Amino acid sequence: MTRLIDYSVVTATYNEAQNISALLSAITGALEPTGRTYEIVVVDDNSPDGTGDIVQAATGKNSNIRLVTRVGERGIGPAYLHGIRHSMGNVVCTMDADFSHPPASLPQLLSAAEDGSLVLGSRFLRKGDFDTLWYRVLPTRSINMWHRWLLRTGLHDHTNGYLACRRDTMDRLLAEGARLGVRPFDRTLYGLILATLAKRFRIPAKEVPAKYVFRTQGETKIKFGTGVLLLFEEWFDSLRLVPCRYFNVSNS
């Protein structure tokens, strides 16, 4: 696919009819002042609430918006990978559709990735940037401190999913991961594996502040039980990724 534009913002949706119009407007409002060419790629898993219809209508008013529909498929990680593969920007970004990832942070996130770095939007660089349900705070902070200590990433937030990198950087991370049998987007929380692969292959990784706000519209896809399972999955993944600490290679 020909890369003709600067930025691709990829978001994955399932039953986000209450949020999607406002999100598309907010992303557009954040990116237009940058003067860069961009697209918004919405990967919708055939939402029964009409999310896809809303996005399709929006494409008629804004040519920067594209709808990609998956039928019979589920999973936010695979949806993001699908969107990345169908995008055309030189820098790609993944962000949630429920406003937990602030559109206002997009210009900083995307521009910071232009040098080839993996850039993560972090909830833990500033006090008060993690506004969520009380019972999610301690486990989320703890697992990220564990990742930082165990994997020596130097990062504060591996599990937010709000990230950007140049396409060639993403292609390398995915190719090297596949060679090692590690596929980031098989996971809901794909940022940990991408960050660890970046460390192994000496790809610069950095963070920018990104205030997290728990959704106010629609229904969360990660219930309490699912969150507990994700926590344990993350813990086991970090142990599995420990060898990546020790086998650094050059960029050549």
Number of C-alpha atoms within 10 A of each C-alpha: 7 8 12 11 15 19 29 28 26 26 25 26 24 20 19 24 21 17 18 22 15 14 19 22 13 15 19 18 13 16 21 12 9 12 8 12 14 23 24 24 26 26 26 27 22 20 17 12 13 16 22 25 16 16 22 16 13 19 15 11 9 14 10 16 21 20 19 19 19 14 9 7 12 13 15 24 20 18 26 25 19 18 26 23 13 16 25 22 22 19 27 28 27 22 22 19 23 24 19 20 25 22 22 15 18 24 17 15 25 25 17 20 24 20 13 18 20 27 25 31 29 26 26 20 17 12 8 11 15 21 15 13 9 8 9 14 12 9 14 18 16 12 19 21 16 15 26 19 13 14 23 14 21 14 21 21 26 29 23 22 21 26 26 30 27 25 24 13 23 20 13 15 25 20 14 17 18 12 10 11 9 19 18 22 20 14 18 19 20 21 22 26 25 23 26 27 25 24 23 21 19 14 19 15 20 20 22 19 17 26 21 21 18 14 16 12 12 12 12 12 11 12 9 12 9 10 15 14 12 16 17 12 14 23 15 11 16 21 12 11 17 15 13 19 16 10 10 14 10 8 7 4
